[in-house]
Amino acid sequence: MSGETIALVMSGLLLLGLFMGHPLALVLGGTAVLGALIAGKPMVLGIVINRIFGDVLDNYVLIAIPLFVLMARFLSDSGVTDKMFEALRHLMARVTGGLGLAVVFISILLAATTGIIGASITVMGMMALRPMLQYGYDRRMASGLIAASGCLGILIPPSIMLILMASYAPGLSVGQLFAGAMIPGILLGMMYAVYVVIIAWLKPEWAPPIRDEEQISRSAMWRMLIVEAVPPLILILGILGSLLAGIATATEASAIGAVLALLIVIARRRFGWATFYSALLETGRTSAMILFIVVGATAFTGVFNITGGLRASQDLMRGLASNPYTLIAAMLVAVFILGMFLDWTGIVLLSFPIFLPLVAEMNVDPLWFVVLMAVVLQTSFLSPPFGYALFYMRAISPPEITTGDIILGVLPFIILIVMMCALIIVFPSLVTWLPAAIYGG
């Protein structure tokens, strides 16, 4: 059976399984088994099993994922952002759009400390959504802003997505990806803030100032904000500082982060054995889900490669365009479309084996390309019908906010993400400058 036929058959089986609603990990693994049998090469499965044990279970970089997930859960339990948000809300009370700006700034801080989308959106939604509605914010703008800002955690380091990308991108370290994504991630958050300012200026009724705030001195608010900001800043410096300075590896930095987060929980007197057990349980559940997807994707790409489907897919993409930027644009469009139906884990594991060899052939900087893909993958959380951020927002929203409101609310932010991608293409130094300054080259 030809590679082209195998590519079509396995792609068809993959789509069929996904649209039938089966878990991604089982669909990937099942498609691998069926693909090997249909191709008449069942012995391929033995090679794939060896690859799983060699490439996945012996990959020490992946140990950082459960440790960062545990750190995120500890930070969520500590309530470290609650008083920060209150202080920032009071400080910006009389600014048109000030509450929206507070959401963006706290979300950027959450992104740099948790990196878990569900936790960021849930925390910000519980803190900010009802106050925004109470003070007259537009339903679509409020829900869209919280959903989009919460997704920054998958781009701004430390990010479990970047860790997984580094483990499957030859020649790139976690530190390089963290450094490369830092400026685009923060700049994207600033673009969200600018959008809030523009909307507040054009349509002040969508983001009104808070005029009935209780009188609290600004100096007291500044003191509260600074004091509450110290623990997360120490956490950020402990993780990123040790990693970027070369003092610790990604796995060691994640362990540092988990310990510091636990100490913050204890210092704030939020520690309890029940919550500690719950944090461990959720960490195990999330890590197992990611690992099962990684194992299934490794099996799928292994069979896909050995039976010729990978080569056929790459030849097809080479035939689409000879110009590097046209080919990269086609890749980004493919990732955007996949993001409507798959989560980022599946997209990364399925696309990297196809895309990265082509990127190497075109002499394109792999760091620049991987960070560009990471920015595009922001849309996988926001784009309907299966954007996870939409479901998180729906779960915490009051009845007056409909699913349609949430979808319409995130559309402007999807456009901003596309604009961020355009900026990275026009100004590659947004990605490459900081890694070069830290690591040289």
FIPA-100498 format. One record per residue (C-alpha): residue in one letter; x negated, y negated, z. Coordinates in steps of 0.25 Angstrom, whole numbers. Each point is the difference from the previous one (the first is absolute). Last residue first. Example, Ala and Ser with C-alpha at 12.3 -4.5 7.8 and 13.67 -1.06 7.14 Angstrom:
BEGIN
r residu:S | u:-55 | v:4 | w:29
r residu:A | u:6 | v:14 | w:2
This chain:
BEGIN
r residu:G | u:-97 | v:-131 | w:76
r residu:G | u:-1 | v:-3 | w:15
r residu:Y | u:8 | v:6 | w:11
r residu:I | u:6 | v:-12 | w:7
r residu:A | u:-1 | v:-11 | w:-11
r residu:A | u:3 | v:10 | w:-11
r residu:P | u:12 | v:6 | w:8
r residu:L | u:5 | v:-15 | w:2
r residu:W | u:-2 | v:-4 | w:-14
r residu:T | u:6 | v:12 | w:-8
r residu:V | u:15 | v:-2 | w:3
r residu:L | u:3 | v:-14 | w:-2
r residu:S | u:-12 | v:0 | w:-9
r residu:P | u:9 | v:6 | w:-11
r residu:F | u:6 | v:-13 | w:-3
r residu:V | u:9 | v:1 | w:-12
r residu:I | u:4 | v:15 | w:3
r residu:I | u:1 | v:-3 | w:15
r residu:L | u:9 | v:-12 | w:-3
r residu:A | u:9 | v:8 | w:-9
r residu:C | u:1 | v:11 | w:11
r residu:M | u:4 | v:-11 | w:10
r residu:M | u:11 | v:-5 | w:-11
r residu:V | u:5 | v:14 | w:0
r residu:I | u:1 | v:0 | w:15
r residu:L | u:7 | v:-13 | w:0
r residu:I | u:10 | v:5 | w:-10
r residu:I | u:3 | v:12 | w:10
r residu:F | u:2 | v:-11 | w:10
r residu:P | u:11 | v:-7 | w:-8
r residu:L | u:7 | v:14 | w:-1
r residu:V | u:0 | v:3 | w:15
r residu:G | u:12 | v:-8 | w:3
r residu:L | u:9 | v:5 | w:-11
r residu:I | u:-3 | v:14 | w:5
r residu:I | u:3 | v:-4 | w:14
r residu:D | u:13 | v:-7 | w:-3
r residu:G | u:5 | v:12 | w:-9
r residu:T | u:-3 | v:9 | w:12
r residu:T | u:10 | v:-8 | w:8
r residu:I | u:-2 | v:-10 | w:11
r residu:E | u:12 | v:-3 | w:8
r residu:P | u:0 | v:14 | w:6
r residu:P | u:-13 | v:-4 | w:9
r residu:S | u:-14 | v:5 | w:-6
r residu:I | u:-9 | v:10 | w:7
r residu:A | u:3 | v:12 | w:-9
r residu:R | u:2 | v:-8 | w:-13
r residu:M | u:-14 | v:-6 | w:3
r residu:Y | u:-7 | v:13 | w:1
r residu:F | u:7 | v:5 | w:-12
r residu:L | u:-4 | v:-11 | w:-9
r residu:A | u:-14 | v:1 | w:6
r residu:Y | u:0 | v:14 | w:-5
r residu:G | u:2 | v:-4 | w:-15
r residu:F | u:8 | v:12 | w:-6
r residu:P | u:10 | v:-7 | w:-10
r residu:P | u:-6 | v:-11 | w:0
r residu:S | u:-13 | v:-7 | w:1
r residu:L | u:-5 | v:-5 | w:13
r residu:F | u:-9 | v:11 | w:6
r residu:S | u:-6 | v:4 | w:-14
r residu:T | u:-2 | v:-15 | w:-2
r residu:Q | u:-12 | v:0 | w:9
r residu:L | u:-6 | v:10 | w:-9
r residu:V | u:-4 | v:-11 | w:-9
r residu:V | u:-9 | v:-5 | w:10
r residu:A | u:-6 | v:13 | w:3
r residu:M | u:-2 | v:2 | w:-15
r residu:L | u:-8 | v:-13 | w:-1
r residu:V | u:-8 | v:5 | w:12
r residu:V | u:-3 | v:12 | w:-8
r residu:F | u:-4 | v:-7 | w:-13
r residu:W | u:-9 | v:-10 | w:7
r residu:L | u:-7 | v:11 | w:7
r residu:P | u:-2 | v:8 | w:-12
r residu:D | u:-7 | v:-11 | w:-8
r residu:V | u:4 | v:2 | w:-14
r residu:N | u:-10 | v:7 | w:-9
r residu:M | u:11 | v:5 | w:-10
r residu:E | u:-4 | v:15 | w:3
r residu:A | u:0 | v:-2 | w:15
r residu:V | u:14 | v:-6 | w:-1
r residu:L | u:4 | v:12 | w:-9
r residu:P | u:-6 | v:10 | w:11
r residu:L | u:8 | v:-8 | w:11
r residu:F | u:14 | v:0 | w:-7
r residu:I | u:3 | v:15 | w:-2
r residu:P | u:-5 | v:6 | w:14
r residu:F | u:4 | v:-13 | w:7
r residu:S | u:15 | v:1 | w:-5
r residu:L | u:5 | v:12 | w:7
r residu:L | u:-6 | v:-2 | w:13
r residu:V | u:2 | v:-15 | w:1
r residu:I | u:15 | v:1 | w:-5
r residu:G | u:3 | v:11 | w:10
r residu:T | u:-5 | v:-8 | w:11
r residu:W | u:6 | v:-13 | w:-4
r residu:D | u:15 | v:5 | w:0
r residu:L | u:6 | v:5 | w:-12
r residu:F | u:13 | v:-5 | w:-8
r residu:M | u:-1 | v:-15 | w:-2
r residu:G | u:-15 | v:1 | w:2
r residu:L | u:-2 | v:9 | w:-12
r residu:I | u:5 | v:-12 | w:-9
r residu:F | u:-10 | v:-10 | w:7
r residu:V | u:-11 | v:11 | w:-2
r residu:A | u:3 | v:2 | w:-14
r residu:V | u:0 | v:-16 | w:-2
r residu:L | u:-14 | v:0 | w:6
r residu:M | u:-5 | v:11 | w:-8
r residu:A | u:5 | v:-7 | w:-13
r residu:A | u:-6 | v:-13 | w:5
r residu:I | u:-14 | v:7 | w:2
r residu:L | u:1 | v:6 | w:-15
r residu:T | u:3 | v:-14 | w:-5
r residu:Y | u:-12 | v:-6 | w:8
r residu:P | u:-9 | v:11 | w:-5
r residu:N | u:3 | v:-2 | w:-15
r residu:S | u:1 | v:13 | w:-7
r residu:A | u:15 | v:2 | w:3
r residu:L | u:11 | v:11 | w:0
r residu:G | u:-10 | v:10 | w:-6
r residu:R | u:-9 | v:0 | w:13
r residu:M | u:13 | v:2 | w:8
r residu:L | u:4 | v:12 | w:-8
r residu:D | u:-14 | v:6 | w:1
r residu:Q | u:0 | v:-2 | w:15
r residu:S | u:13 | v:8 | w:1
r residu:A | u:-5 | v:11 | w:-9
r residu:R | u:-13 | v:1 | w:9
r residu:L | u:9 | v:1 | w:12
r residu:G | u:9 | v:10 | w:-6
r residu:G | u:-11 | v:10 | w:-3
r residu:T | u:3 | v:12 | w:8
r residu:I | u:-11 | v:-3 | w:10
r residu:N | u:4 | v:-15 | w:2
r residu:F | u:15 | v:2 | w:2
r residu:V | u:-3 | v:12 | w:9
r residu:G | u:-9 | v:-8 | w:9
r residu:T | u:9 | v:-13 | w:-1
r residu:F | u:11 | v:8 | w:6
r residu:A | u:-7 | v:8 | w:10
r residu:T | u:-7 | v:-13 | w:5
r residu:A | u:14 | v:-7 | w:0
r residu:G | u:6 | v:11 | w:9
r residu:V | u:-12 | v:-1 | w:10
r residu:V | u:1 | v:-15 | w:0
r residu:I | u:15 | v:0 | w:2
r residu:F | u:-2 | v:10 | w:11
r residu:L | u:-10 | v:-9 | w:6
r residu:I | u:9 | v:-12 | w:0
r residu:M | u:11 | v:7 | w:6
r residu:A | u:-9 | v:6 | w:11
r residu:S | u:-5 | v:-14 | w:3
r residu:T | u:14 | v:-6 | w:2
r residu:R | u:4 | v:12 | w:9
r residu:G | u:-12 | v:0 | w:8
r residu:T | u:0 | v:-15 | w:2
r residu:E | u:15 | v:1 | w:4
r residu:L | u:-3 | v:10 | w:10
r residu:L | u:-12 | v:-7 | w:6
r residu:A | u:8 | v:-13 | w:2
r residu:S | u:11 | v:7 | w:6
r residu:Y | u:-9 | v:7 | w:10
r residu:F | u:-6 | v:-14 | w:4
r residu:T | u:14 | v:-6 | w:0
r residu:A | u:4 | v:11 | w:10
r residu:W | u:-13 | v:-1 | w:8
r residu:G | u:2 | v:-15 | w:2
r residu:F | u:-9 | v:-12 | w:-3
r residu:R | u:7 | v:-13 | w:-2
r residu:R | u:-8 | v:-7 | w:11
r residu:R | u:-6 | v:-10 | w:-10
r residu:A | u:-14 | v:4 | w:4
r residu:I | u:4 | v:15 | w:-2
r residu:V | u:6 | v:-3 | w:-14
r residu:I | u:-13 | v:-8 | w:-4
r residu:L | u:-9 | v:11 | w:5
r residu:L | u:8 | v:10 | w:-9
r residu:A | u:-2 | v:-10 | w:-12
r residu:L | u:-15 | v:-1 | w:4
r residu:V | u:-1 | v:16 | w:0
r residu:A | u:7 | v:1 | w:-13
r residu:G | u:-8 | v:-11 | w:-7
r residu:I | u:-13 | v:6 | w:4
r residu:A | u:4 | v:14 | w:-5
r residu:S | u:4 | v:-7 | w:-13
r residu:A | u:-14 | v:-6 | w:-1
r residu:E | u:-7 | v:13 | w:3
r residu:T | u:8 | v:6 | w:-12
r residu:A | u:-3 | v:-11 | w:-9
r residu:T | u:-15 | v:0 | w:3
r residu:A | u:-5 | v:-8 | w:11
r residu:I | u:-11 | v:-11 | w:2
r residu:G | u:-1 | v:-3 | w:-15
r residu:A | u:4 | v:-15 | w:2
r residu:L | u:13 | v:3 | w:-8
r residu:L | u:4 | v:11 | w:9
r residu:S | u:-3 | v:-5 | w:14
r residu:G | u:6 | v:-14 | w:-4
r residu:L | u:12 | v:6 | w:-6
r residu:I | u:4 | v:8 | w:11
r residu:G | u:-5 | v:-7 | w:13
r residu:L | u:3 | v:-14 | w:-7
r residu:I | u:14 | v:4 | w:-3
r residu:L | u:3 | v:6 | w:14
r residu:I | u:-7 | v:-13 | w:7
r residu:L | u:10 | v:-8 | w:-9
r residu:P | u:12 | v:8 | w:4
r residu:P | u:-4 | v:-2 | w:15
r residu:V | u:-3 | v:-15 | w:-1
r residu:A | u:13 | v:-4 | w:-8
r residu:E | u:9 | v:0 | w:13
r residu:V | u:-9 | v:-10 | w:7
r residu:I | u:-1 | v:-9 | w:-12
r residu:L | u:15 | v:0 | w:-2
r residu:M | u:3 | v:-2 | w:14
r residu:R | u:-10 | v:-12 | w:2
r residu:W | u:6 | v:-6 | w:-13
r residu:M | u:14 | v:1 | w:5
r residu:A | u:-4 | v:-6 | w:13
r residu:S | u:-7 | v:-12 | w:-7
r residu:R | u:13 | v:-1 | w:-9
r residu:S | u:8 | v:-3 | w:12
r residu:I | u:13 | v:8 | w:1
r residu:Q | u:13 | v:-7 | w:-3
r residu:E | u:11 | v:10 | w:-4
r residu:E | u:2 | v:1 | w:-14
r residu:D | u:12 | v:-6 | w:-6
r residu:R | u:-6 | v:-5 | w:-13
r residu:I | u:-5 | v:12 | w:-7
r residu:P | u:-4 | v:-4 | w:-14
r residu:P | u:8 | v:5 | w:-11
r residu:A | u:-4 | v:11 | w:-10
r residu:W | u:11 | v:2 | w:-10
r residu:E | u:6 | v:-13 | w:2
r residu:P | u:-13 | v:-7 | w:-3
r residu:K | u:1 | v:5 | w:-15
r residu:L | u:-11 | v:-6 | w:-8
r residu:W | u:-9 | v:-4 | w:12
r residu:A | u:3 | v:13 | w:8
r residu:I | u:-2 | v:8 | w:-13
r residu:I | u:-13 | v:-6 | w:-2
r residu:V | u:-5 | v:2 | w:14
r residu:V | u:5 | v:14 | w:0
r residu:Y | u:-8 | v:3 | w:-13
r residu:V | u:-12 | v:-6 | w:6
r residu:A | u:1 | v:9 | w:11
r residu:Y | u:1 | v:12 | w:-9
r residu:M | u:-12 | v:-5 | w:-8
r residu:M | u:-8 | v:0 | w:13
r residu:G | u:4 | v:14 | w:2
r residu:L | u:-6 | v:4 | w:-14
r residu:L | u:-12 | v:-8 | w:4
r residu:I | u:-2 | v:8 | w:12
r residu:G | u:1 | v:13 | w:-7
r residu:P | u:-8 | v:-5 | w:-12
r residu:I | u:-12 | v:-5 | w:9
r residu:M | u:0 | v:13 | w:9
r residu:A | u:1 | v:10 | w:-11
r residu:G | u:-14 | v:1 | w:-5
r residu:A | u:-6 | v:0 | w:14
r residu:F | u:9 | v:12 | w:4
r residu:L | u:-3 | v:7 | w:-13
r residu:Q | u:-15 | v:-2 | w:2
r residu:G | u:1 | v:5 | w:15
r residu:V | u:8 | v:12 | w:-4
r residu:S | u:-11 | v:4 | w:-10
r residu:L | u:0 | v:1 | w:-15
r residu:G | u:-9 | v:9 | w:-8
r residu:P | u:11 | v:10 | w:-4
r residu:A | u:14 | v:-5 | w:2
r residu:Y | u:8 | v:11 | w:7
r residu:S | u:-4 | v:-3 | w:15
r residu:A | u:0 | v:-15 | w:-3
r residu:M | u:14 | v:0 | w:-4
r residu:L | u:5 | v:8 | w:12
r residu:I | u:-7 | v:-10 | w:9
r residu:L | u:6 | v:-12 | w:-8
r residu:M | u:14 | v:6 | w:2
r residu:I | u:-3 | v:2 | w:15
r residu:S | u:-2 | v:-15 | w:1
r residu:P | u:-9 | v:-8 | w:9
r residu:P | u:-1 | v:-9 | w:-7
r residu:I | u:11 | v:-8 | w:-7
r residu:L | u:7 | v:8 | w:-12
r residu:I | u:9 | v:10 | w:7
r residu:G | u:3 | v:-10 | w:11
r residu:L | u:5 | v:-10 | w:-10
r residu:C | u:13 | v:8 | w:-1
r residu:G | u:6 | v:-7 | w:13
r residu:S | u:-1 | v:-14 | w:-8
r residu:A | u:8 | v:6 | w:-11
r residu:A | u:11 | v:6 | w:9
r residu:I | u:1 | v:-12 | w:9
r residu:L | u:0 | v:-10 | w:-11
r residu:G | u:11 | v:8 | w:-8
r residu:S | u:9 | v:1 | w:12
r residu:A | u:-1 | v:-15 | w:3
r residu:M | u:1 | v:-5 | w:-14
r residu:R | u:12 | v:9 | w:-3
r residu:R | u:8 | v:-4 | w:12
r residu:D | u:-3 | v:-15 | w:-1
r residu:Y | u:-5 | v:-6 | w:13
r residu:G | u:11 | v:-7 | w:8
r residu:Y | u:-6 | v:0 | w:14
r residu:Q | u:7 | v:13 | w:5
r residu:L | u:-5 | v:7 | w:-13
r residu:M | u:-14 | v:-3 | w:3
r residu:P | u:1 | v:3 | w:14
r residu:R | u:7 | v:14 | w:-3
r residu:L | u:-11 | v:3 | w:-10
r residu:A | u:-13 | v:-4 | w:8
r residu:M | u:-3 | v:9 | w:12
r residu:M | u:7 | v:13 | w:-5
r residu:G | u:-4 | v:-2 | w:-14
r residu:M | u:-14 | v:-3 | w:3
r residu:V | u:-2 | v:13 | w:9
r residu:T | u:8 | v:8 | w:-10
r residu:I | u:-8 | v:-5 | w:-12
r residu:S | u:-13 | v:1 | w:6
r residu:A | u:2 | v:14 | w:6
r residu:G | u:6 | v:6 | w:-13
r residu:I | u:-12 | v:-6 | w:-8
r residu:I | u:-11 | v:5 | w:8
r residu:G | u:-13 | v:-8 | w:-1
r residu:T | u:0 | v:-3 | w:15
r residu:T | u:-10 | v:-10 | w:4
r residu:A | u:-3 | v:-8 | w:-13
r residu:A | u:14 | v:1 | w:-5
r residu:L | u:6 | v:-4 | w:13
r residu:L | u:-8 | v:-13 | w:-1
r residu:I | u:5 | v:-2 | w:-14
r residu:S | u:14 | v:3 | w:4
r residu:I | u:-2 | v:-11 | w:12
r residu:F | u:-4 | v:-10 | w:-11
r residu:V | u:12 | v:3 | w:-9
r residu:V | u:11 | v:1 | w:10
r residu:A | u:-5 | v:-14 | w:6
r residu:L | u:1 | v:-6 | w:-14
r residu:G | u:14 | v:5 | w:-1
r residu:L | u:3 | v:-6 | w:14
r residu:G | u:-6 | v:-13 | w:-5
r residu:G | u:8 | v:-1 | w:-13
r residu:T | u:3 | v:-15 | w:3
r residu:V | u:-9 | v:-3 | w:12
r residu:R | u:7 | v:-4 | w:13
r residu:A | u:-2 | v:13 | w:6
r residu:M | u:-15 | v:3 | w:-4
r residu:L | u:-6 | v:0 | w:14
r residu:H | u:12 | v:7 | w:6
r residu:R | u:0 | v:11 | w:-11
r residu:L | u:-15 | v:1 | w:2
r residu:A | u:2 | v:2 | w:15
r residu:E | u:11 | v:10 | w:-2
r residu:F | u:-8 | v:8 | w:-11
r residu:M | u:-12 | v:1 | w:9
r residu:K | u:9 | v:4 | w:12
r residu:D | u:5 | v:12 | w:-8
r residu:T | u:-13 | v:3 | w:-7
r residu:V | u:-7 | v:8 | w:11
r residu:G | u:12 | v:9 | w:3
r residu:S | u:-9 | v:11 | w:4
r residu:D | u:8 | v:11 | w:-6
r residu:S | u:-2 | v:-5 | w:-14
r residu:L | u:-15 | v:-1 | w:3
r residu:F | u:-1 | v:14 | w:5
r residu:R | u:8 | v:5 | w:-12
r residu:A | u:-10 | v:-7 | w:-9
r residu:M | u:-12 | v:6 | w:7
r residu:L | u:6 | v:14 | w:-2
r residu:V | u:2 | v:-2 | w:-15
r residu:F | u:-15 | v:-5 | w:0
r residu:L | u:-4 | v:12 | w:7
r residu:P | u:8 | v:9 | w:-9
r residu:I | u:-6 | v:-6 | w:-13
r residu:A | u:-15 | v:-1 | w:5
r residu:I | u:-1 | v:15 | w:-1
r residu:L | u:2 | v:-1 | w:-15
r residu:V | u:-14 | v:-5 | w:-1
r residu:Y | u:-5 | v:13 | w:5
r residu:N | u:4 | v:8 | w:-13
r residu:D | u:-2 | v:14 | w:3
r residu:L | u:15 | v:4 | w:0
r residu:V | u:2 | v:-8 | w:-13
r residu:D | u:-11 | v:2 | w:-10
r residu:G | u:-6 | v:13 | w:4
r residu:F | u:12 | v:7 | w:6
r residu:I | u:9 | v:-5 | w:-11
r residu:R | u:-10 | v:3 | w:-11
r residu:N | u:-1 | v:14 | w:5
r residu:I | u:15 | v:2 | w:-1
r residu:V | u:-1 | v:-7 | w:-14
r residu:I | u:-10 | v:11 | w:-5
r residu:G | u:9 | v:11 | w:5
r residu:L | u:12 | v:-6 | w:-7
r residu:V | u:-7 | v:0 | w:-13
r residu:M | u:1 | v:15 | w:0
r residu:P | u:14 | v:-2 | w:-4
r residu:K | u:-4 | v:-4 | w:-14
r residu:G | u:12 | v:3 | w:-9
r residu:A | u:3 | v:-15 | w:-2
r residu:I | u:14 | v:3 | w:5
r residu:L | u:-6 | v:6 | w:13
r residu:A | u:-10 | v:-11 | w:2
r residu:G | u:11 | v:-10 | w:-2
r residu:L | u:10 | v:7 | w:9
r residu:V | u:-10 | v:0 | w:12
r residu:A | u:-4 | v:-14 | w:-2
r residu:T | u:14 | v:-5 | w:-2
r residu:G | u:3 | v:7 | w:14
r residu:G | u:-11 | v:-7 | w:7
r residu:L | u:4 | v:-14 | w:-6
r residu:V | u:15 | v:2 | w:3
r residu:L | u:-3 | v:5 | w:14
r residu:A | u:-8 | v:-12 | w:3
r residu:L | u:10 | v:-9 | w:-6
r residu:P | u:11 | v:5 | w:8
r residu:H | u:12 | v:4 | w:-8
r residu:G | u:11 | v:-10 | w:-5
r residu:M | u:4 | v:7 | w:-13
r residu:F | u:-6 | v:-13 | w:-7
r residu:L | u:-13 | v:4 | w:6
r residu:G | u:0 | v:14 | w:-5
r residu:L | u:4 | v:-3 | w:-14
r residu:L | u:-11 | v:-11 | w:-1
r residu:L | u:-10 | v:10 | w:4
r residu:L | u:5 | v:11 | w:-9
r residu:G | u:0 | v:-10 | w:-11
r residu:S | u:-14 | v:-5 | w:3
r residu:M | u:-5 | v:15 | w:1
r residu:V | u:7 | v:4 | w:-14
r residu:L | u:-5 | v:-13 | w:-7
r residu:A | u:-15 | v:1 | w:5
r residu:I | u:0 | v:15 | w:-3
r residu:T | u:5 | v:-2 | w:-14
r residu:E | u:-10 | v:-11 | w:-3
r residu:G | u:-11 | v:10 | w:6
r residu:S | u:3 | v:10 | w:-10
r residu:M | u:6 | v:14 | w:4
